[in-house]
Amino acid sequence: MCGISGVVDFDKKTSKDVLDRMIQTLHHRGPDNHNSIVIKADECVIGMSHARLSIIDLSEGANQPMTFKNYHIVFNGEIYNFREIREELLKLGHIFNLDSDTEVILHSFAEWGVKCVDRFIGMFAFVIYDNISKKVFLVRDRAGVKPLYYYFNGKLFIFASELKAICEHPAFKKQIDKEAVSLYFKYGAIPAPYSIYKDTYKLKPGCLISLNITNKSILEQEYWSAQSFYEAPKLKLSYGEAKEELHTLLKSAFNYRMVADVPVGIFLSGGYDSTAVAAILQKNSSKKLKTFTIGFEEGNNEAPFAKEIANYIGTDHTEFICTSKEAKELVSELSFYYDEPFSDSSAIPTMLVSKLASQQVTVVLSADAGDEQFCGYNSYPLLDSYISKILKFKPFINRFSGAILKTASRFLFKKDTVSHKLDSVVEMSKKRSKYWTSMLHEGMQSAPKNVVKKLLKNSQYPNAKMLTDDSGFSDPLSVANLLDYKNYLSNDILVKVDRATMSASIEGREPLLDHRILEFAARLPMTYKYDGSVSKKILKDIVYDYVPKDIMDRPKTGFTLPIYSWLRGDLSYLLDDYFSTEALEKSATFNIDYTLELLSLFKNNKLRDDSLIWKILQFQMWHRYWMD
């Protein structure tokens, strides 16, 4: 795990000192070694910098940037199957000097070009400059576990693991992208390829771009798509066969994530996903694995469940009960580590458990993606119910106005939070019916149009960015799985875990995000994942082979803090400060009267959606930290 940054400067003004300052901002991502190189070409200056957290091959020879023949690389992440790939390359005549996955990437690229990524099992964001083809390649892993940003204004191209390194370049101008602001308030995070700054982008998961330094052209290519597997024919396997094959895949994926030359631990929440990882690995280990759980005096405290599971499966378990004071103190640090406005408050407990784990290990496994791949969210049964009801009335959509159907929806749905979003679904159904399922799902997951439009000054409510053509899917819930995988997982959860683990200078690995699991799970019959009453069915049945059902079977809770009660209590001073008229005028983003109206409703516990206040606060705190 590392931090990378660099430039392609066509004005040839970027010096090594600038590169060193850029990479220093990423010290938390790689405290073990910092290095920068400058490569001079006729057309430009290419700079590459690396901050290393030593995980595999701890020798100095494995430091980066690394060069092989005409290729230069900086790399963040891990290629877990690098030893198998190296054996293949040895047979092709390659000679290796290290036990490093970085060296294997370079040789793989030399042998197969960008197609080498098809062989990689891992998480990665790397940049390679080929001084023969005169191209710079940026590549990001399939799920987007590792971040990679880039900026281009026609004369200067900058890339980095985090925006703060880009901001450090003296020629970079911080200008807020208004569409990105609207997207933040719609989704709670800014989805790829957007970023908070103009002309600055996130490389999309499963994609690569090449910059031709001869003509300054950029070409983007998608090398892997989750959607293609959801649209593929379902596997013709019995439930027993599917369970056995998935079990084999899980064991392979989990064991790969244990490849390291430093201590490895596991985040154990007590839910099915983290229990699957810990239980399967512990069953096949000759020594006690280290597991970590953080509990809280307030909010949803899963620590007792995690401890019970740890005792049953026999891990070396560490539990820490965090005080509210410790959690509250982290609020002021969020803007630094997350770089952009980011509204997932579970970043706070994730940072705390990362700090706890860092006292004993350098690598930790986090069991994200089970909900997206196996229908674990509580929203899926709701969506299934809504779809069934809407299907009964869909023939009438073209005969009745959206207003009439919106009114009728209040009788169809128990929760009126859905009814006020249904009008947009109706309109989309009338215009482009093949998108109606994804429109409904997005409507359930995003902030209402009328609220966002009234809140923001001079901003348009963004069009839906995560729509997909429903016609290629055999069932509506697969559409929801894909959308959550591409949006909520990639743009929220993985960002949260990456920045939180890196804040403690430890590497977070995601075993359930092995692409082979997604490719298999996406083609399973939906009833194997959600049978109408049981979610995560096939994954749960595998877990029950390791941990008794009576220990596991309890309502889904999640990793939450009582952040809103804090904002009405001990943290109310933050609202007084960042929601002051002066502060709101300075950020020049909000309609002040409406914002203060929302704040008043919140303080009196009358606001329908309290998350709006946290979103505004996080934007204001970000703006003061990075823009003032």
N, C-alpha and C positions, 0 to 999 in steps of 0.2 A: 504494500500500500504506500502510495507516494503522492506527491504533488508535482505537476508539470506545468511549464509555461514556456512561451517563446514568441518569436516574431518573424515575419517576412517583411523587411523594410525596403521598399523600392527607392526611397530617398537616401538610404544608406547612412542614417543618422543614429541608429540604436547602437549603443556601446555595451561592452560587457558589464560595466557598472550598472547600467539600467537593468540588464537581465538579472544581475545579482540581487538588486533591490526587489524586483518582481518576485523572484523565487523565495526571498526572505519572508514575504507576506504569507507564504504557505508552510512556514516552519512547523506548525502543528501537524501537518499532513506527513512530514518527513523530517524528524529531528536528527536523524543519524548521519546524514551527509547532504551537503548542498554543492552543486556544481553547475557551471554554465560554459557553453562554447559559442563562438562566433564563426560562421562559415561564410566566406566571401565568394560571391558569384558575380559574373559580369552584370547581371540584371538587378541584383539586390544584395542585401545582407540577411542571412538566415541566422537567427539566434535560438538556442535550445537550452532550457534550464530544468533541473531536476532536484527535488527535495526527497530524500530517501528514508523510508521506514523499512529497515532490513528485516525480511521475512524468509526468503529463500536465497541460499548461498550468501552467507554473511560476509564474504571476503570483499576487500576493497576493489578487486577486479570486476565485481558485479555492479559497481556504482555506475550511474548514468550522468550525462548522455553517453551512449555506447555506439561504437562504429564497427561496421563490417563491410569491407570493400568500399563500394560507393554509397552505402546506406548509413544513415545516422538516425538514432531513435531516442525518444523519451517516452516512458511507459508508466502508467499507473494501473495497478491491478495484479491479477494472478492468472496464469494459464496452468490449470491444475494437471492437465495431461501432457505437460511439456516433455516429460521423459519418454513417453511413447512416441511423440512426434520426433524427438531427437534420434531415437533408434531408427525411425524411417529415414531421416536425413543422413544418418551415418552410412546407411546402405547405399545412399545416392552419392557418397563421396565427400560429404561435409566433415569438417574437423572442428571440434569444440574445445575450448580452453577452460570453460567454467561449468558449474552445475546450476545454471541460471536460466529462468524462463525468458528473460529479456533477450539473451543470446539466441535462444530457439526462435523467437519471433523474427529476429533479423534474418536468420538463415532461411526460415520458412518463407519470408517475403522475397528473398533473393531467388528461391527455388520456384515458388508458385505465384508470386505477385499478390494482389489483394485477395485472391481466392484462398489464401492461407487461412483466412478467418473461418472458413467452413470447417476446418479441422480443430479449431480451438474450443475446449471446454473451459469456461472461466468467465471472469469479469475483467473488462479491460477498456482503457482509453489510451490510445497511443498515437504518436505523431512520428512519421518517417519522412525524411528528406532523401530523395534519390538524385544525386548530382549528375547522373547520366541522362535520365529522362527529364530533368529539370522540373520535377513535380514534388509537392509536399502533400502527403496523405494524412488525413485525420480519420481515425476509426474508433467507433464506440460499440460496446458489447450489445448483445441482442436485446436484453431487457432494460438496459440503461442503468445498471448498478453503479457504474463509475461515471462521473460528470465530465463534460468537456464543452467549454464555451469558446466562441471565436468572434472576432470583430474584424470588419473589413470596410475601409472607406475608399478603396481604389488605389491608395498609395501605401497603406500600412495594414498588414494582416497580423493580428495578435491572437494567441490561443492560450488557454489556461484551464486548470482544474476548477478554479473558483474565480469569480468576478473580481475579487480584491486584487489579484495579480494583474489583471488587465487594467484596472483603475490606476495601478502604480506607474504605468507607462506615461511619461510626460506628454505624449502627443494624443493621448486618449481624452476625449471630451465627454463628460458625463451629462447626457441629455436623456430625460425620462421619455420612454415610449408610452404614449397615452393608451394605445390599444392593450399593451401589457398590463397597465393599471386596471383597465376594465376586466381583463381576463383574471387578474388576481382576485378581484372582488366577486367575480362569478364563481370561480373554482376554489379559492382559498390558497392557490399556488399558481405560479406562472408556468403554463405548459410549454414543452418544447414544440417548435424551435424558438419560441419567443424568449426574451429576457427583459429585464426592467429598463435596459438602456437601448437607445436607438442604434441601429447598425450592428447590434451585438446579439448573438444567437447561441442556443444550445444545439449541439449536434444531436439529431434525433436517434433514439435507440435503434440498433440494427442497421445503421447507416454509416457510410463513409463519404468523405468529400476529398477531391483532389484539386489542388491549386497549381495551375501551370504558371511558373514564374516567367516564362517567355512572353506570354500574351495576357497574363493576369486573369485568366478565365477560371471559374470555379465550376466543377461538375459534382453533383450529388448523386449517390447511388444507394438504393436500399438492397442490402445483401441478404436480409432475413426478415420474414414477416409472420407474426403470430396469426394474422388473419387467414393466411393460406391454409393453416392447419385446422382452424375452426370451420372453414368452408369445405374441407376435404371430407370424403365419405367416412362415416363412422366405422370404427373397427368392429369386425364380426368376431367378438370374443365373448365367451360366457362370463358371468360375473366372477366366478372363481378364477378363471384364466386371467382376467383383467387385474384382479387383486394380486395375483402372484407376480405378474409382469411389472405392475407398479411397485410392488415391494422390492423387486430386484433393482429397478431403476433408482428408488430412494436410497437403497444401501450403497449403490455405486456413486450417486451424487454426493451423499453425506461423507463417504470415505475420501473422496477427492478433496473435499473442503478441509480435511485434516492434514493435508500436505503442507508442511512448514518446518523450518529449522528453529522455531521459537515456540513457547507454550501456547496452546490453543484452549479456549473455553467456549461455553455455550450460554446464551441468554435463555433462561427458563422461566416462562410466565405462568405455566400451569395450564395453558390451553393446549389444544390438540396438535397444533403445528410444532411448537417448541418441544412438546413431549415426544412427538414422533422423532425429531432430530436427536434429542438426548437419549431416549430409550433405545433406539436402533443402534446408535454408536456405542452406548455403554454395554449393550448386550454382546457386542463383538470386540470389546476392548479388554485387555488383560489388566489394565490399571483403572483406577477411579478417574473419571473425567471431571473437570471443574465446571460447575454450573453456577450461575449468578442470578439473583432476583433482588429487586428493590421493592420495598413496601412503603406505604404511607399511612400517616396518622389519620388522614382524611381521604375522601374519594374512593374509587374502586381499588381495594387492596387485595391483590391476588397472591400475595406472598405466602399465606398459609397453605393454599392449594399447591403452589410450586414446591414448598418444603415437603409436603406429603408425597408428592410424586418423586422428588429427589431421593427421599428415604426409601421409597419402594424400589426404584431402579438402581439405587446404590451409587449415586454420584457424590463427589466431594463438593458439597453445596455451601455457598456463601450467601447469606441474606443480610440486608441492611434496611432498617426501617428509617426512612428519611423524615426529617421534621419539615413542617411547612416553611420554616425560615430558610432552610437550605434550598428548597425548590424555588421560593420567591426570589432568592438572590440571583438565580440564573436568568431571570427575565431580561435583565439589562444586557446580557451577553448574547442574546439571540441574534441581534442585528449584525454583529461582527461575524459570527460563524455561518449564518445563512445568506448573507450578502444581498439577498432580495427580500421584499416583503414575503413572509411565509407564516401562515396562520394555524398550523397544526400545533396545538399546545402540548401534545404528547412528546414534542421535541424535548421538553424539560425533563421528564422522567427518563427518556432515552439517553440524554446527556449524563444524568446522574448514575444510571446503571453502567454506562460506559466508563465513567470515572472509577466506579467500584471495581469493575473487571480489570482495569489497567494496572491495578496494584499487584495482580498475579499473572496476567497473560498479555501477550502482544496481539493475538488474533482471537476474535470471538465470532461465533456463528449466531446469526439472527434468522429466525424462521418465518420470514415474510413470504407472501404470495400464495399461501394455502387457501385463503379466502377467495382470491380471484380465480384460482384454477379449479377449485372444488366446490364452489357455490357456498361459501361459509358466511357471508354477510347476511344480517337480518333483513336487508333490503330485498334480497332475492325472492323470498316467499311473498313479500308485499308486491313486488313487481309482477310476479306470476299471477297474483290475485287481480291486480289492476288490468293486466293484459286480458285475462279471461273476461272481465266485465266489459272492457272496451270493445273486445271482439264482438260481443253481442250487439253493440250499438254502432259498430263501425259502418254498416251499410247505410246508416242514417246520416253519416257525417256530411255527405254532399247535399243532403236535403235540409239540414238545419244549420243555422248560423252557429259560429263559435260561442257567442254569448249565451244562446239557449242551452247548448251542450255543457257549457261551463256551469250554468245554474243547475242543470240536472246532475252534474257530477257531485254536488254537495249531498245528494241523496244516495249516490253510488258508493262514495268513499267516506269512511268514518273520520279520516284525518283531513281537515280543510286545508292543510298545508299543501296538499296535492292539487286541490281543485283550482287554486289560483294560478297554477302553472299549466293547466290542461288546455287553455285557449291556444297556446303556441303549438301544442301537439296537434290540436284540431286543424290549425292552419297548415301545418306541415303535411298532415294527412291528406288534405284537400289538394295540395300542390304536388307533393312528391311522396306518394304513399309508401314507397319502398324504404323510407327513412323513419317511419313512424315509431318503431320500437326503440331505436336509439334516441329519438327525440324525447320519448317518454322517460327513458332511463336518465338522460342528461337533465331533464327537467326536475327529476327527483333528487339529483345530486348537486345541483347548482343553485345559486342565489336567484331570487325572483327578478325578472327584468325591470319591473316598475320600481323596485327598491334601489337597484344599482343605478338606474337612470336618474332618479331623484337625488341620490347621494353624491354622484360625481359631477364635477363642473367640466363642461366642454368635452365630455366623453360620450361615445356611443356604446350602447350595450353590444358586446361582441356577438357575432354570429356563432352558431354551434361549431366547435372546432373538432369534435370527436365523433362526428356522425359516420356511420358506415352503412353501406347498402345491405339491408336486411335480407334481400332475396337470396343471397348465397348461403344462408344459415338454415339448418334444419329445425332449430327451435329458438325462441326469443331469448331464453336465459343465456345461451351461448353468446348472443350479441352483448349482453350485460357483462359477461365474463371478459370478453375482449376489450370492451371500453374501459372497464376498471383496470385491466392489465396495462393498457396503453396510457391511461390518464392518471387515475388515483394512485396506482402502484408506482408508476415511473416518476410522476411529477411531484408526488407528495411523500409517500412512505420511503422510497429509496433515497430521496433527498434528505429526509429527516434522519435516517439511519447513517448515511454516509457522513453528513456533517457532525452528527452527534458522536460517532465513534472517533472521527478524526479530531474532534475537539479534545479528546483524551489521548490522542496519538496512538490509537490502536486500530487494527484492521477489522472491519466488519465484513463477514462473508454471508452469502445468501444461498444455502444449499437447495432450497425449494425452487430457486430460479435457474437451476440447471435447465438449459433449453430442451433437453431430451424429455424432461418431465412435462413441460408445456406441450411439446409436440405429441406426446402420448395422451395427456389429459384432455386436450382439445378435441380429440377424435373419439373419446369415450361416449357411449350413449348417455344422455343427460340423466336418466334414471339411476345410473351408477354413482352420480355425484349428488343429485337432489331428486328424491323419489316422490316428492309431493308433501312429505312431512319431515324427513330427516335430511339435513344439509351435511355436506362433506362425508357422505355415507361411506364411500370406499376408503377414504383416508382414516376415518374413525374406526372402521373394522380392522384396519392394519394396526392401529394403535392398541386396540383391545387385545391383540395377540401379545402385547407387552405389559400393559397396565389394565387392571380390571375396570370394567365399565362403571361400577359404582363409585370408583375414585374420580373418574373423568366426567361423568354425566352431570352437568350443571349448566345453568344459563350462561350464555356468552356475555362477558362484561366489557373487556377492553382495557386499555392502558390510559386512564383518564385522571385528571386532577380537578378539584373544585375551583377552577380558575375564575369562574364568574362570581362565586361568593367571595373570593379573595378581592376581586375588583370592586366589590361593594363594601369591603372591609379594609384590611390592612394595606391593600394595593390601590385604594381609591385615590391616593395622591398622584398616581400615574395618570389617571383620567383627568384630574384637575389640571395637571401640567400639559399633557399632550392634546387635550380637547379644549384648551383655552382658545379664545378668539385669536390671540396673537399667534399661537402655534398653528392653528388651522389656516390663517391667512398666509403664513410663511410657506407652508407646503403647497398652497394654491391649487389644491386638488378637489376639495369638497365644497358642496353647497352648505355653508356654515349653519344657516337656520335649521335645515333638515337634520344635519349631523347633531346639533345640540338637542333637537327634538328626540332623536333616537337615544341620546345619552340620558335624557330625563326619563324616558320610558324604562330604560335599563335600570337606572337607580331606584325606580319605584317598582321594579320587578314586573313590568307590564309589557316588555318588549317580546314579541313573538319569537324572534331569532336572536339569542344573546351572542351568537358567534359574530354578528356584525360588529359589535363593539370591540372584540378581540382583533378582528381584521383591521379595523380602523386604527387601533392602538399600535399594532405591529407595523402598519404602513408608516404611521407618524414617527415611531421610534427609528425605523429604518431611514426615513428621510432626514431626520436630524443627525443621525450618525454618519451617513454617507453623502448627503447633499448640502448640508449647512456649511 
